[in-house]
Amino acid sequence: MKRLNAEAPLIHPECEITESDLGSYTEIGRGSRVAHSVIGDYSYCDRFCDIANADVGRFSNIASFVRIGATDHPLDRASLHHFMYRSASYWDDAEDDAAWFEHRRSRRAHIGHDTWIGHDAQIKPGLSIGHGAIVASGAIVTKDVAPYTIVAGVPAKPVRPRQPAALAERLIALGWWDWSHDRLRVALGDFRALSAEAFLEKYGG
């Protein structure tokens, strides 16, 4: 595996990156498409992900074939088809529907810090996945997910807390995801060895 660094994201072959901001130590897996999105520091996606109109926090773990912020179609018109808004592809004298694309981009998905989005999961536009949450493989998320909650199924529903509520609140208050790279390195051994509760006791959360 290539070494990650703060200066430039690691972008694997056959990716399409459009008007997006990729943070330090980020990685975009082969064949992925990222459009009009922000990928926070240390976050990554595996192969063949499709991420659009999304704000992804730090330390997010996005597995292969995940789709976040899937683009939608106008349901209240006479047709659903591209010809209405990608009109310039069909007629020389027609323009694309700029207002529709602006509407699409306004419905942003928000993915919190330290989240895990499982293989082949989908997250609909405009939703929020709380800090520390887990979306199980194959889940389709149609509602907001609370912090430190595990959801699964179609449509996704809560399965259990990842951490007890009081502990989750303390982790959010600690906000270790905002620590400097050097501070993370100093605490690396404790991240590996300590339970969440013991970690919080040591670091004041």
Summary of the structure (lengths in Angstrom):
residues: 205
radius of gyration: 18.9
end to end distance: 33.7
largest distance: 66.4
contacts: 644
relative contact order: 0.10
helix: 24%
strand: 24%
